Amino acid sequence: MIAYVTVGADDIAQAKRFYSAFLPALNYGLKEVSEGLSYALPVPSGQRPTLPDFYVKPTFNGQPATAGNGAMVAFEAPNQSQVRTCTPQP
């Protein structure tokens, strides 16, 4: 099971606009921390967290963020209609 996914970003404010355009529609809540953005699903009282958490942070080595060769992150949505209504705003 995947516990979390972390992606690097050069512009945290721009990344926040992008990911906040659709992750809240999938029930992810945002917590902003000094190291970047943390998105997590709500945890019902008395239950374990639903994974994965999703983190957006500056790159570890200070170099520009780049795409991984063959890397992919997918978020589960109940249907295509929900995906299509979550369009990131510039």
Phi, psi and omega per residue, in radians:
M1 nan 2.459 3.118
I2 -1.500 2.207 3.138
A3 -1.502 -0.681 3.128
Y4 -2.787 2.844 3.057
V5 -2.255 2.343 3.085
T6 -2.118 2.329 3.033
V7 -2.123 2.564 3.085
G8 -1.540 2.590 3.109
A9 -2.483 2.456 3.088
D10 -1.439 -0.513 -3.095
D11 -2.223 1.715 -3.070
I12 -1.117 -0.661 3.137
A13 -1.101 -0.744 3.108
Q14 -1.175 -0.706 3.100
A15 -1.090 -0.669 3.116
K16 -1.084 -0.779 3.108
R17 -1.059 -0.743 -3.114
F18 -1.145 -0.991 -3.057
Y19 -1.227 -0.530 3.121
S20 -1.313 -0.150 3.073
A21 -1.303 -0.419 -3.104
F22 -2.299 -0.479 -3.088
L23 -1.112 -0.675 3.074
P24 -1.067 -0.559 3.093
A25 -1.166 -0.354 3.087
L26 -1.730 0.266 3.097
N27 1.350 0.175 3.085
Y28 -1.358 2.301 3.037
G29 -1.692 2.652 -3.108
L30 -1.839 2.341 2.968
K31 -2.210 2.104 3.109
E32 -1.597 2.239 3.139
V33 -2.209 2.914 -3.087
S34 -1.058 -0.460 -3.127
E35 -1.510 -0.058 -3.133
G36 2.450 -2.510 -3.073
L37 -1.976 2.443 3.077
S38 -2.191 2.094 3.079
Y39 -1.923 2.315 -3.141
A40 -2.531 2.680 3.060
L41 -1.402 2.646 3.141
P42 -1.130 2.628 3.130
V43 -1.962 1.908 3.094
P44 -1.081 2.571 -3.128
S45 -0.928 2.260 3.095
G46 1.399 0.100 -3.130
Q47 -2.036 2.806 3.072
R48 -1.379 2.702 3.115
P49 -1.056 2.549 2.993
T50 -1.534 2.206 -3.060
L51 -1.826 2.814 0.127
P52 -1.662 2.719 2.894
D53 -1.373 2.791 -3.105
F54 -2.307 2.167 -3.088
Y55 -2.063 2.451 3.047
V56 -2.121 2.086 -3.051
K57 -2.428 2.800 2.987
P58 -1.075 2.755 -3.127
T59 -1.119 2.650 -3.094
F60 -1.162 -0.628 -3.047
N61 -1.760 0.078 3.117
G62 1.387 -0.056 3.102
Q63 -1.422 2.855 3.117
P64 -1.019 2.520 3.079
A65 -1.207 2.398 3.093
T66 -2.335 2.786 3.107
A67 -1.323 2.487 3.052
G68 -1.302 2.549 3.116
N69 -1.312 1.853 -3.129
G70 1.551 0.010 3.124
A71 -1.333 2.527 3.120
M72 -2.620 2.431 3.036
V73 -2.159 2.276 3.133
A74 -2.231 2.361 3.063
F75 -1.854 2.358 -3.137
E76 -1.389 2.257 3.058
A77 -2.152 2.625 -3.092
P78 -1.126 -0.493 -3.114
N79 -2.847 2.895 -3.134
Q80 -1.125 -0.579 -3.137
S81 -1.032 -0.749 3.119
Q82 -1.121 -0.690 3.122
V83 -1.098 -0.777 -3.064
R84 -1.229 -0.417 3.136
T85 -1.452 -0.181 -3.126
C86 -1.732 1.379 -3.125
T87 -1.743 2.125 3.113
P88 -1.046 2.444 3.102
Q89 -1.682 2.401 3.138
P90 -1.151 nan nan
